Amino acid sequence: MTPDEKTEFDRRRRSKNLVLGGILLFFVMLFYAITIVRMG
């Protein structure tokens, strides 16, 4: 693997991880909001 390929691979992995983290955060906020609404 050349250094350019490694850089591209790392960039793709980082962007995929950010997307997955954003989705996870969205679901955490959604469940929190549902819980608050149901308690209230």
MDAnalysis code that builds the backbone (N, CA, C; Angstrom):
import MDAnalysis as mda
import numpy as np

u = mda.Universe.empty(120, n_residues=40, atom_resindex=np.repeat(np.arange(40), 3), trajectory=True)
u.add_TopologyAttr("name", ["N", "CA", "C"] * 40)
u.add_TopologyAttr("resid", np.arange(1, 41))
u.add_TopologyAttr("resname", ["MET", "THR", "PRO", "ASP", "GLU", "LYS", "THR", "GLU", "PHE", "ASP", "ARG", "ARG", "ARG", "ARG", "SER", "LYS", "ASN", "LEU", "VAL", "LEU", "GLY", "GLY", "ILE", "LEU", "LEU", "PHE", "PHE", "VAL", "MET", "LEU", "PHE", "TYR", "ALA", "ILE", "THR", "ILE", "VAL", "ARG", "MET", "GLY"])
u.atoms.positions = np.array([
    [0.856, -1.182, 0.000],
    [0.000, 0.000, 0.000],
    [0.898, 1.241, 0.000],
    [0.656, 2.108, -0.931],
    [1.473, 3.324, -1.021],
    [1.015, 4.333, 0.031],
    [1.844, 5.306, 0.354],
    [1.428, 6.324, 1.340],
    [0.154, 7.065, 0.927],
    [-0.016, 7.318, -0.387],
    [-1.238, 7.992, -0.837],
    [-2.469, 7.134, -0.593],
    [-2.360, 5.826, -0.842],
    [-3.484, 4.927, -0.608],
    [-3.807, 4.853, 0.883],
    [-2.768, 4.827, 1.709],
    [-2.996, 4.779, 3.158],
    [-3.697, 6.038, 3.640],
    [-3.282, 7.195, 3.122],
    [-3.924, 8.453, 3.506],
    [-5.396, 8.446, 3.113],
    [-5.691, 7.987, 1.901],
    [-7.086, 7.924, 1.435],
    [-7.895, 6.940, 2.279],
    [-7.304, 5.801, 2.596],
    [-7.969, 4.800, 3.431],
    [-8.300, 5.377, 4.809],
    [-7.328, 6.057, 5.419],
    [-7.549, 6.664, 6.737],
    [-8.623, 7.744, 6.680],
    [-8.629, 8.531, 5.598],
    [-9.628, 9.585, 5.471],
    [-11.030, 8.994, 5.362],
    [-11.175, 7.944, 4.565],
    [-12.483, 7.295, 4.424],
    [-12.939, 6.679, 5.739],
    [-11.989, 6.035, 6.443],
    [-12.346, 5.408, 7.715],
    [-12.788, 6.463, 8.722],
    [-12.075, 7.600, 8.763],
    [-12.424, 8.672, 9.693],
    [-13.809, 9.232, 9.381],
    [-14.106, 9.461, 8.101],
    [-15.409, 10.023, 7.752],
    [-16.525, 9.025, 8.055],
    [-16.271, 7.734, 7.824],
    [-17.283, 6.718, 8.141],
    [-17.526, 6.665, 9.647],
    [-16.453, 6.765, 10.435],
    [-16.605, 6.756, 11.886],
    [-17.391, 7.973, 12.368],
    [-17.161, 9.130, 11.754],
    [-17.917, 10.322, 12.148],
    [-19.401, 10.164, 11.838],
    [-19.714, 9.576, 10.697],
    [-21.128, 9.346, 10.340],
    [-21.767, 8.380, 11.328],
    [-21.079, 7.286, 11.633],
    [-21.628, 6.314, 12.583],
    [-21.794, 6.938, 13.974],
    [-20.847, 7.760, 14.383],
    [-20.967, 8.453, 15.669],
    [-22.138, 9.407, 15.685],
    [-22.365, 10.102, 14.585],
    [-23.512, 11.006, 14.500],
    [-24.828, 10.263, 14.578],
    [-24.912, 9.115, 13.900],
    [-26.133, 8.307, 13.957],
    [-26.368, 7.800, 15.374],
    [-25.314, 7.339, 16.015],
    [-25.432, 6.856, 17.387],
    [-25.902, 7.964, 18.318],
    [-25.327, 9.148, 18.179],
    [-25.738, 10.293, 18.992],
    [-27.199, 10.641, 18.745],
    [-27.638, 10.582, 17.489],
    [-29.034, 10.855, 17.154],
    [-29.966, 9.888, 17.886],
    [-29.641, 8.579, 17.871],
    [-30.498, 7.607, 18.533],
    [-30.500, 7.795, 20.050],
    [-29.363, 8.144, 20.626],
    [-29.317, 8.407, 22.067],
    [-30.227, 9.584, 22.412],
    [-30.144, 10.659, 21.635],
    [-30.998, 11.824, 21.879],
    [-32.477, 11.473, 21.680],
    [-32.764, 10.656, 20.669],
    [-34.144, 10.256, 20.403],
    [-34.713, 9.468, 21.577],
    [-33.983, 8.478, 22.074],
    [-34.468, 7.693, 23.203],
    [-34.604, 8.551, 24.459],
    [-33.686, 9.495, 24.645],
    [-33.773, 10.394, 25.791],
    [-35.051, 11.235, 25.692],
    [-35.314, 11.785, 24.507],
    [-36.505, 12.612, 24.324],
    [-37.776, 11.793, 24.525],
    [-37.817, 10.583, 24.007],
    [-39.002, 9.719, 24.189],
    [-39.215, 9.431, 25.657],
    [-38.142, 9.156, 26.377],
    [-38.258, 8.865, 27.804],
    [-38.802, 10.076, 28.562],
    [-38.295, 11.272, 28.274],
    [-38.766, 12.468, 28.944],
    [-40.246, 12.709, 28.649],
    [-40.649, 12.527, 27.395],
    [-42.047, 12.744, 27.012],
    [-42.958, 11.747, 27.715],
    [-42.549, 10.494, 27.793],
    [-43.381, 9.476, 28.430],
    [-43.489, 9.691, 29.934],
    [-42.447, 10.217, 30.551],
    [-42.496, 10.464, 31.990],
    [-43.370, 11.688, 32.297],
    [-43.410, 12.611, 31.386],
    [-44.126, 13.847, 31.613],
    [-45.549, 13.721, 31.245],
])
